[in-house]
């Protein structure tokens, strides 16, 4: 089902292909580290994502894979708290941004332009992070299967995405993209949003047990984000691979 925004300034919202998703985010590469730029909400929720991860697992010395790392906003924070970080993205432009920025901060992060399924199956990680990416892929089942394969037994997946409800459509697309302009237009496709129950089912199908979920709230007036017990739009979750 597609929603139409009843304003001549609004675009008709449709499902984007994965190639167009990559092109969209690559076009934002020069603004990736501008905390007041078009990706300011990503910077605002970054501490919240990190706090959630740290409430689930200590990362010092662990091998961590950041899937869909973009320009490295989350990868750098993981490296700062002692993780051994490999970070991958399909955008060469964003990986170049990530490499340049991590060099400025003398951070050792193994950045690669690579698709997760192209890792050798014997390569496994203690933790895999997949932040704000699930809603941008064509096949989330395939993505979660690849993640499960590359997690060590007992390993942890930390992921975040958006729920598919009229409220999330109003907040994440109508308000955030069109009315307030706090994220670039065309960032989201509503049809790719997933209910928490759908995520849970997909995780179970791939041998992953969901053990923690929180909503992520963002206040555009203050520019601050926080965790919530209720899920209205964005949410973050943790799942453990069965031993």
Secondary structure by P-SEA (a helix, b strand, c coil): cccccccccccccccccaaaaaaaaaaaccccccccccaaaaaaaaaaaaaaaaaccccccbbbbbccccccaaaaaaaaaccbbbbbbccaaaaaaaaaaaaaacccccccccccccccccccccbbbbcccccccccaaaaaaaaaaaccccbbbbbbbbbbcaaaaacccccccccccccccccccccccccaaaaaaaaaaacbbbcbbbbbbbcccccbbbbbccccccccbbbbccc
